[in-house]
Amino acid sequence: MPEISRFLGIHVRLYYRDVGPPHVHAEYGEYEVIVEIETGIVSGRFPRRAMTALLEWYTAHEQELRTAAQRTADERQLDRIEPLE
């Protein structure tokens, strides 16, 4: 599963051949969440600060995430997405 970004201890990945609506997997320590790319709906649990940072990053990179999701559907190589600054 390619890692597309890493910031503040958060690792964001996309699976090739994943099922369901396009989404990213994010891990922070022992926590994991899934964020649907089209809706921003989150499943799972993160500490409050990590969730705030992840959603800020998601909002800033929504279009890049849509492009990355399409690339996984086409099984093409993914580009890295800038981390949250």
Contacts in CASP RR format, 6 or more apart in sequence:
PFRMAT RR
TARGET T0000
AUTHOR 0000-0000-0000
METHOD contacts of the structure
MODEL  1
MPEISRFLGIHVRLYYRDVGPPHVHAEYGEYEVIVEIETGIVSGRFPRRA
MTALLEWYTAHEQELRTAAQRTADERQLDRIEPLE
1 13 0 8 1.000
1 14 0 8 1.000
1 15 0 8 1.000
1 16 0 8 1.000
1 25 0 8 1.000
2 13 0 8 1.000
2 14 0 8 1.000
2 16 0 8 1.000
2 78 0 8 1.000
3 11 0 8 1.000
3 12 0 8 1.000
3 13 0 8 1.000
4 12 0 8 1.000
4 13 0 8 1.000
4 14 0 8 1.000
4 24 0 8 1.000
4 68 0 8 1.000
4 78 0 8 1.000
4 79 0 8 1.000
4 80 0 8 1.000
4 81 0 8 1.000
5 12 0 8 1.000
5 57 0 8 1.000
5 61 0 8 1.000
5 80 0 8 1.000
5 81 0 8 1.000
5 82 0 8 1.000
5 83 0 8 1.000
6 12 0 8 1.000
6 83 0 8 1.000
7 53 0 8 1.000
7 57 0 8 1.000
7 83 0 8 1.000
7 84 0 8 1.000
8 50 0 8 1.000
8 53 0 8 1.000
8 83 0 8 1.000
8 84 0 8 1.000
9 28 0 8 1.000
9 29 0 8 1.000
9 50 0 8 1.000
10 26 0 8 1.000
10 27 0 8 1.000
10 28 0 8 1.000
10 50 0 8 1.000
10 53 0 8 1.000
10 54 0 8 1.000
10 57 0 8 1.000
11 26 0 8 1.000
11 27 0 8 1.000
11 28 0 8 1.000
12 24 0 8 1.000
12 25 0 8 1.000
12 26 0 8 1.000
12 54 0 8 1.000
12 57 0 8 1.000
12 81 0 8 1.000
13 24 0 8 1.000
13 25 0 8 1.000
13 26 0 8 1.000
13 27 0 8 1.000
14 24 0 8 1.000
14 25 0 8 1.000
14 68 0 8 1.000
14 69 0 8 1.000
14 72 0 8 1.000
14 78 0 8 1.000
15 25 0 8 1.000
15 72 0 8 1.000
16 72 0 8 1.000
16 75 0 8 1.000
17 72 0 8 1.000
17 75 0 8 1.000
18 72 0 8 1.000
21 36 0 8 1.000
21 37 0 8 1.000
21 38 0 8 1.000
21 39 0 8 1.000
22 36 0 8 1.000
22 37 0 8 1.000
22 38 0 8 1.000
22 65 0 8 1.000
22 66 0 8 1.000
22 69 0 8 1.000
22 70 0 8 1.000
22 72 0 8 1.000
22 73 0 8 1.000
23 34 0 8 1.000
23 35 0 8 1.000
23 36 0 8 1.000
23 37 0 8 1.000
23 69 0 8 1.000
24 34 0 8 1.000
24 35 0 8 1.000
24 37 0 8 1.000
24 58 0 8 1.000
24 65 0 8 1.000
25 32 0 8 1.000
25 33 0 8 1.000
25 34 0 8 1.000
26 32 0 8 1.000
26 33 0 8 1.000
26 34 0 8 1.000
26 35 0 8 1.000
26 46 0 8 1.000
26 54 0 8 1.000
28 46 0 8 1.000
28 47 0 8 1.000
28 50 0 8 1.000
28 54 0 8 1.000
31 44 0 8 1.000
31 45 0 8 1.000
31 46 0 8 1.000
31 47 0 8 1.000
31 50 0 8 1.000
32 44 0 8 1.000
33 42 0 8 1.000
33 43 0 8 1.000
33 44 0 8 1.000
33 45 0 8 1.000
33 46 0 8 1.000
33 51 0 8 1.000
33 54 0 8 1.000
34 42 0 8 1.000
34 43 0 8 1.000
34 44 0 8 1.000
35 41 0 8 1.000
35 42 0 8 1.000
35 54 0 8 1.000
35 55 0 8 1.000
35 58 0 8 1.000
36 42 0 8 1.000
37 62 0 8 1.000
37 65 0 8 1.000
37 66 0 8 1.000
37 69 0 8 1.000
38 66 0 8 1.000
40 55 0 8 1.000
40 58 0 8 1.000
42 51 0 8 1.000
42 55 0 8 1.000
46 54 0 8 1.000
53 84 0 8 1.000
56 84 0 8 1.000
57 83 0 8 1.000
57 84 0 8 1.000
58 65 0 8 1.000
60 84 0 8 1.000
61 81 0 8 1.000
61 82 0 8 1.000
64 79 0 8 1.000
64 81 0 8 1.000
65 81 0 8 1.000
68 78 0 8 1.000
68 79 0 8 1.000
68 81 0 8 1.000
71 77 0 8 1.000
71 78 0 8 1.000
71 79 0 8 1.000
72 78 0 8 1.000
END
